[in-house]
C-alpha cells in the first residue's frame, strides 16, 4: 500500500488482496485520515485483486467517519461485483479513475455521486 498527497487529497493505493489478514493497514490509514480531518480520501483500487466482507466493513466504517469525502477509484470487475452484491455501490462514491475521483465535487451525504462508466 502506498499513500500520497495529490491535489489536496490523500490517495491510498492498495495492491493485492484485501482480506482479514491484509486490510489492517488500509483501516489504519482511513482511521487516521478521519482523525486528521483530511478530505477527500481516494482509495485507488486499481491493483486490488480481491476483497472480502472484512474490507466491506472497513469501508463502511470509513464512510461513517469520512462521509462523502471517501471515494473509491478504479475498482476491478471482481471488486465491483462484491460492491454490487453487497449494495456498497449505492452507498459509497465510485469512480472509474483516481483522476475522476480527484476532480469530483463532494457528494451530498448519503448519495453515491460516483461515475460508473467504463
CORPEGI-V334972 format. One record per helix or strand of 3 or more residues. SS is the DSSP state (a for helix, b for strand). FROM is the first residue (numbers start at 1). TO is the last residue. If there is no record, write none. Layout:
SS_FROM_TO + SS_FROM_TO
//
This chain:
b_2_6 + b_9_18 + a_24_36 + b_41_51 + a_53_69 + b_70_73 + a_77_86 + a_88_90 + b_93_95 + a_98_103
//
